[in-house]
């Protein structure tokens, strides 16, 4: 089971800290350093130009009308800046910022204090909003629409409720699983924006800015070299930057030149495409042990000795986005590019588009070769 904050559940139910340097999730020991690298103004936020323009228009319009911002929902993969944008919105509007997350809200009373303490125009940020309990969602609906909450005074058949007014506020939600949000909750957000992965040129600018904040000198070539290996994610870029800075201070002259960055990331098992050791293990396992696939998720997890949820939620999205793995109804299949990256000869019959060899089509009944009924 995959958990937030760089944690994952093992097969026996225990929670194990993930230490992979390329995970897009924030690790517990880097929360302070991550906050120090965040921009202070929306104009300093690098990348996501279309989204920034939309937010600038919303801020100017709300300021001119002297009204709070409409409720906003940010969705997209982790590590792209959803929390940072929420904080910048509060700073641009000159209002207070309160934050919580879906998993920690267990009952409506957990939200009463936060809502009643909000002033007009303040921003309440709920991270991982798709993990809200249904009872919390129903409690939020009148607060978002009519700025009132129903507080239950007692329990049982004679339970009474009291209606309390709250100041008109802005709810900003963030989610990595947009499809898990209920339709009534999605409908109550006036602005819904998706954050996309960053191109290397934007990540290079982010690396340069973060290097200045950290007080380390980085050449333009060094910043580009690091950016190409950051998997399109600013959080990963900043984490790699801190590790490369350590290497540069100990093994080099303290300057992040391209060669220094390459040597440091080779030591960290991050190749020129951003693949780490576990990514390569997945590709090699599919190619060597399962003849390129298709292979079911459970079989792959057993072969790797890794949790199936971690493979599906953490590693596969990047491999699919890179065109190295295809996920179909029969399971996972390695593409021609995956064979080339792993130094393996591409099997005969492999299409130019990277599809599976023709000899691996399903039989009459569409049965997967590994015998799994639900390869997912």
C-alpha positions as CSV (number, residue, x, y, z in Angstrom):
1,X,0.0,0.0,0.0
2,X,1.3,3.4,-1.0
3,X,1.3,6.1,1.6
4,X,2.1,9.8,1.4
5,X,5.1,11.5,2.8
6,X,7.7,9.1,1.3
7,X,6.2,6.1,3.2
8,X,4.9,2.8,1.9
9,X,3.2,-0.2,3.5
10,X,4.9,-3.5,3.3
11,X,3.2,-6.8,2.8
12,X,3.0,-7.5,6.5
13,X,1.3,-4.2,7.2
14,X,4.3,-2.3,8.6
15,X,5.3,1.1,7.4
16,X,8.7,1.5,5.8
17,X,10.4,4.8,5.0
18,X,11.2,5.1,1.3
19,X,14.6,6.5,0.7
20,X,14.7,6.6,-3.1
21,X,16.1,9.9,-4.1
22,X,13.9,10.3,-7.1
23,X,10.5,9.8,-5.3
24,X,8.3,12.8,-6.0
25,X,6.8,12.6,-2.5
26,X,8.2,14.9,0.2
27,X,10.4,13.0,2.7
28,X,9.9,13.8,6.4
29,X,13.4,15.0,6.9
30,X,13.3,17.6,4.1
31,X,10.2,19.6,5.0
32,X,12.2,22.5,6.4
33,X,14.7,22.7,3.5
34,X,11.8,22.4,1.0
35,X,10.0,25.4,2.5
36,X,13.2,27.6,2.3
37,X,13.4,27.0,-1.5
38,X,9.8,28.0,-2.2
39,X,9.3,31.3,-4.1
40,X,7.9,34.3,-2.2
41,X,5.7,35.8,-4.9
42,X,3.6,34.3,-7.7
43,X,5.8,36.2,-10.2
44,X,8.8,34.2,-8.9
45,X,7.1,30.9,-9.6
46,X,8.8,29.2,-12.5
47,X,6.9,27.3,-15.2
48,X,3.2,26.5,-15.5
49,X,2.7,29.7,-17.5
50,X,-0.9,29.1,-18.6
51,X,-1.9,28.3,-15.0
52,X,-0.1,31.4,-13.6
53,X,-1.8,33.6,-16.1
54,X,-5.2,32.2,-15.1
55,X,-4.5,32.8,-11.4
56,X,-3.2,36.3,-12.1
57,X,-6.5,37.1,-13.8
58,X,-8.5,35.6,-10.9
59,X,-6.5,37.6,-8.3
60,X,-6.9,40.9,-10.1
61,X,-10.6,40.4,-10.6
62,X,-11.2,39.4,-7.0
63,X,-9.2,42.3,-5.7
64,X,-11.0,44.8,-7.9
65,X,-14.4,43.5,-6.7
66,X,-13.1,43.3,-3.1
67,X,-14.3,39.7,-2.9
68,X,-12.5,36.5,-1.9
69,X,-11.2,34.2,-4.6
70,X,-13.4,31.5,-5.9
71,X,-12.7,28.0,-4.5
72,X,-9.8,26.5,-6.4
73,X,-8.7,22.9,-7.0
74,X,-5.2,21.9,-8.1
75,X,-4.6,18.4,-9.3
76,X,-1.6,16.6,-10.8
77,X,1.3,14.4,-9.9
78,X,3.1,15.1,-6.6
79,X,6.0,17.5,-6.3
80,X,4.9,20.0,-9.0
81,X,4.0,22.9,-6.7
82,X,0.4,22.6,-5.6
83,X,1.0,23.5,-2.0
84,X,3.4,26.3,-3.1
85,X,0.8,27.9,-5.3
86,X,-1.8,27.8,-2.5
87,X,0.6,29.7,-0.2
88,X,1.4,32.2,-2.9
89,X,-2.3,32.9,-3.5
90,X,-2.7,33.8,0.1
91,X,0.4,36.1,-0.1
92,X,-0.8,37.8,-3.2
93,X,-4.3,38.4,-1.7
94,X,-2.8,39.6,1.6
95,X,-4.8,37.1,3.6
96,X,-4.1,34.4,6.2
97,X,-3.3,30.8,5.2
98,X,-4.5,27.8,7.1
99,X,-3.5,24.3,6.1
100,X,-4.6,20.7,6.8
101,X,-4.9,17.4,4.9
102,X,-7.6,15.0,4.1
103,X,-6.3,12.0,6.0
104,X,-6.1,13.8,9.4
105,X,-9.7,15.0,9.3
106,X,-11.7,12.3,10.9
107,X,-14.8,14.1,12.1
108,X,-16.5,17.4,11.4
109,X,-15.3,18.8,14.8
110,X,-11.8,18.7,13.4
111,X,-12.8,21.4,10.9
112,X,-15.0,23.6,13.2
113,X,-12.0,25.4,14.8
114,X,-10.3,26.0,11.5
115,X,-13.4,27.4,9.8
116,X,-14.6,29.6,12.6
117,X,-11.1,31.2,13.0
118,X,-11.0,32.2,9.4
119,X,-11.4,35.9,8.5
120,X,-13.0,37.2,5.4
121,X,-11.0,36.2,2.3
122,X,-8.7,33.8,4.2
123,X,-7.5,30.6,2.4
124,X,-8.1,27.1,3.8
125,X,-5.8,24.6,2.1
126,X,-6.7,20.9,2.2
127,X,-4.0,18.6,0.8
128,X,-4.9,15.2,-0.6
129,X,-8.5,16.3,-0.6
130,X,-9.6,13.1,-2.3
131,X,-9.0,11.3,0.9
132,X,-11.7,13.2,2.9
133,X,-14.3,11.0,4.6
134,X,-17.8,11.3,3.2
135,X,-19.0,12.9,6.5
136,X,-16.4,15.6,6.2
137,X,-17.4,16.3,2.6
138,X,-21.0,16.7,3.5
139,X,-20.0,19.1,6.3
140,X,-18.0,21.2,3.9
141,X,-20.7,21.6,1.3
142,X,-22.8,24.3,3.1
143,X,-19.5,26.0,4.2
144,X,-18.3,26.3,0.6
145,X,-21.7,27.4,-0.8
146,X,-23.5,29.3,1.9
147,X,-20.6,30.0,4.4
148,X,-22.4,28.3,7.3
149,X,-21.8,25.1,9.2
150,X,-24.1,22.7,11.1
151,X,-22.6,21.9,14.5
152,X,-24.1,18.9,16.2
153,X,-24.7,19.6,19.9
154,X,-25.5,16.1,21.1
155,X,-25.9,12.5,19.8
156,X,-28.8,10.2,19.6
157,X,-32.4,10.4,18.4
158,X,-32.9,13.8,20.0
159,X,-29.7,15.3,18.8
160,X,-29.8,19.0,18.0
161,X,-27.8,21.0,15.6
162,X,-26.8,24.6,15.6
163,X,-26.2,26.7,12.5
164,X,-23.1,28.9,12.7
165,X,-22.1,31.5,10.1
166,X,-18.5,31.6,8.9
167,X,-16.6,34.3,7.1
168,X,-16.5,34.0,3.3
169,X,-13.3,32.1,2.7
170,X,-11.6,30.4,-0.2
171,X,-11.0,26.7,-0.1
172,X,-8.0,25.5,-2.0
173,X,-7.8,21.8,-2.5
174,X,-4.9,19.7,-3.9
175,X,-5.1,16.1,-5.1
176,X,-2.9,13.7,-6.9
177,X,-5.9,11.5,-7.7
178,X,-8.4,13.7,-9.5
179,X,-10.6,10.8,-10.5
180,X,-11.2,9.8,-6.9
181,X,-12.9,13.1,-6.0
182,X,-16.7,12.8,-5.9
183,X,-18.7,14.7,-8.5
184,X,-20.5,16.9,-5.8
185,X,-17.1,18.0,-4.5
186,X,-15.7,18.7,-7.9
187,X,-18.7,20.8,-8.8
188,X,-18.2,23.1,-5.9
189,X,-14.8,24.4,-7.2
190,X,-15.0,27.4,-9.4
191,X,-11.4,27.1,-10.7
192,X,-9.9,23.7,-11.5
193,X,-6.4,23.6,-12.8
194,X,-4.0,20.8,-13.6
195,X,-0.2,21.1,-13.0
196,X,1.9,19.3,-15.7
197,X,5.4,18.0,-15.6
198,X,8.1,20.7,-16.2
199,X,10.3,20.8,-19.3
200,X,14.0,20.6,-18.7
201,X,14.5,24.3,-19.5
202,X,12.2,25.4,-16.7
203,X,13.8,22.9,-14.3
204,X,17.2,24.3,-15.2
205,X,16.0,27.8,-14.1
206,X,14.6,26.3,-10.9
207,X,17.9,24.6,-10.2
208,X,19.8,27.9,-10.8
209,X,17.4,29.8,-8.4
210,X,17.6,27.1,-5.7
211,X,21.4,27.1,-6.0
212,X,21.5,30.8,-5.3
213,X,19.3,30.3,-2.2
214,X,21.5,27.5,-1.0
215,X,24.6,29.6,-1.6
216,X,26.2,27.2,-4.1
217,X,27.7,28.1,-7.4
218,X,26.1,26.3,-10.4
219,X,27.1,26.7,-14.0
220,X,24.4,26.8,-16.7
221,X,25.7,23.5,-18.1
222,X,25.6,21.9,-14.6
223,X,22.0,23.2,-14.0
224,X,20.9,21.7,-17.4
225,X,22.6,18.4,-16.7
226,X,20.8,18.1,-13.3
227,X,17.5,19.3,-14.8
228,X,17.4,16.5,-17.5
229,X,17.6,13.9,-14.7
230,X,15.0,15.3,-12.4
231,X,12.0,13.5,-14.0
232,X,10.2,16.7,-14.8
233,X,9.6,17.4,-11.1
234,X,10.9,20.4,-9.1
235,X,10.9,18.6,-5.8
236,X,13.2,15.9,-7.3
237,X,15.4,18.6,-8.9
238,X,15.8,20.3,-5.5
239,X,16.6,17.1,-3.8
240,X,19.2,16.1,-6.3
241,X,20.7,19.6,-6.0
242,X,21.2,19.2,-2.3
243,X,22.9,15.8,-2.8
244,X,25.1,17.1,-5.7
245,X,26.1,20.1,-3.5
246,X,27.4,17.7,-0.9
247,X,29.4,15.8,-3.5
248,X,30.8,19.1,-5.0
249,X,31.9,20.4,-1.6
250,X,33.7,17.1,-0.7
251,X,35.0,15.7,-4.0
252,X,35.2,18.9,-6.2
253,X,35.8,22.6,-5.8
254,X,32.3,23.3,-4.6
255,X,31.1,24.4,-8.1
256,X,28.3,22.5,-9.8
257,X,29.8,22.0,-13.2
258,X,28.3,19.5,-15.7
259,X,31.1,16.9,-15.1
260,X,30.6,17.2,-11.3
261,X,26.9,16.8,-11.6
262,X,27.3,13.7,-13.8
263,X,29.8,12.1,-11.4
264,X,27.6,12.8,-8.4
265,X,24.4,11.4,-10.0
266,X,26.2,8.3,-11.2
267,X,27.1,7.7,-7.5
268,X,23.4,8.1,-6.7
269,X,22.4,5.6,-9.5
270,X,20.5,8.3,-11.4
271,X,21.2,8.0,-15.1
272,X,21.1,10.6,-17.8
273,X,17.3,9.9,-18.4
274,X,16.4,10.2,-14.7
275,X,16.1,6.4,-14.2
276,X,17.2,5.2,-10.8
277,X,18.2,1.7,-9.7
278,X,14.7,0.5,-9.0
279,X,13.4,1.7,-12.4
280,X,16.2,-0.3,-14.1
281,X,15.4,-3.4,-12.0
282,X,11.8,-3.2,-13.1
283,X,12.7,-3.0,-16.8
284,X,15.3,-5.8,-16.6
285,X,12.9,-8.0,-14.7
286,X,10.2,-7.6,-17.3
287,X,12.6,-8.2,-20.2
288,X,14.8,-11.0,-18.7
289,X,12.4,-12.9,-16.4
290,X,9.2,-12.4,-18.3
291,X,10.5,-12.2,-21.9
292,X,9.3,-8.6,-22.3
293,X,5.8,-9.3,-21.0
294,X,3.0,-9.1,-20.7
295,X,3.3,-9.7,-16.9
296,X,0.7,-9.1,-14.2
297,X,1.3,-6.6,-11.5
298,X,1.3,-9.2,-8.7
299,X,3.8,-11.5,-10.5
300,X,6.1,-8.5,-11.1
301,X,5.9,-7.4,-7.5
302,X,6.8,-10.9,-6.2
303,X,9.7,-11.1,-8.7
304,X,11.0,-7.7,-7.5
305,X,10.3,-8.3,-3.8
306,X,8.5,-4.9,-3.8
307,X,5.0,-3.9,-2.8
308,X,2.5,-3.9,-5.8
309,X,1.0,-0.6,-4.8
310,X,4.4,1.1,-4.7
311,X,5.2,-0.2,-8.2
312,X,1.9,0.9,-9.6
313,X,1.8,4.4,-7.9
314,X,5.4,5.4,-7.7
315,X,7.5,3.8,-10.4
316,X,5.2,3.0,-13.3
317,X,3.9,6.5,-14.1
318,X,7.4,7.7,-15.0
319,X,8.3,4.5,-16.9
320,X,5.0,4.8,-18.9
321,X,5.6,8.5,-19.5
322,X,9.1,7.7,-20.8
323,X,7.6,5.1,-23.3
324,X,9.5,2.3,-21.6
325,X,6.5,0.3,-20.3
326,X,3.0,-0.2,-21.6
327,X,0.2,-1.1,-19.3
328,X,-2.7,-3.0,-20.9
329,X,-5.5,-5.5,-20.0
330,X,-3.0,-8.4,-20.0
331,X,-0.3,-6.7,-17.9
332,X,2.9,-4.8,-18.4
333,X,4.9,-5.0,-21.6
334,X,8.4,-3.6,-22.2
335,X,8.8,-1.4,-25.3
336,X,11.5,-1.4,-27.9
337,X,13.0,1.7,-26.2
338,X,13.2,-0.3,-22.9
339,X,15.2,-3.0,-24.6
340,X,17.6,-0.4,-26.0
341,X,18.0,1.4,-22.7
342,X,18.9,-1.9,-21.0
343,X,21.3,-2.9,-23.7
344,X,19.3,-5.8,-24.8
345,X,18.6,-6.7,-28.5
346,X,15.1,-5.8,-29.6
347,X,13.2,-9.0,-30.4
348,X,12.3,-9.8,-33.9
349,X,8.8,-8.6,-34.9
350,X,9.1,-5.6,-32.6
351,X,7.2,-2.7,-34.2
352,X,8.7,0.7,-34.9
353,X,6.3,2.2,-32.4
354,X,7.6,0.1,-29.6
355,X,4.7,-2.2,-29.4
356,X,4.9,-5.8,-28.2
357,X,6.2,-8.5,-30.7
358,X,3.5,-10.0,-32.9
359,X,4.1,-13.4,-31.5
360,X,2.8,-12.3,-28.1
361,X,-0.8,-11.7,-29.0
362,X,-3.4,-13.1,-26.6
363,X,-5.0,-16.4,-27.4
364,X,-8.7,-16.9,-28.4
365,X,-9.9,-16.2,-24.8
366,X,-7.5,-13.3,-24.1
367,X,-5.7,-15.3,-21.3
368,X,-2.5,-13.8,-19.9
369,X,0.6,-15.9,-20.2
370,X,1.3,-15.8,-16.5
371,X,-2.1,-17.2,-15.7
372,X,-3.4,-14.2,-13.7
373,X,-7.0,-13.4,-14.0
374,X,-6.5,-9.7,-13.1
375,X,-3.0,-8.5,-14.2
376,X,-4.0,-4.8,-13.9
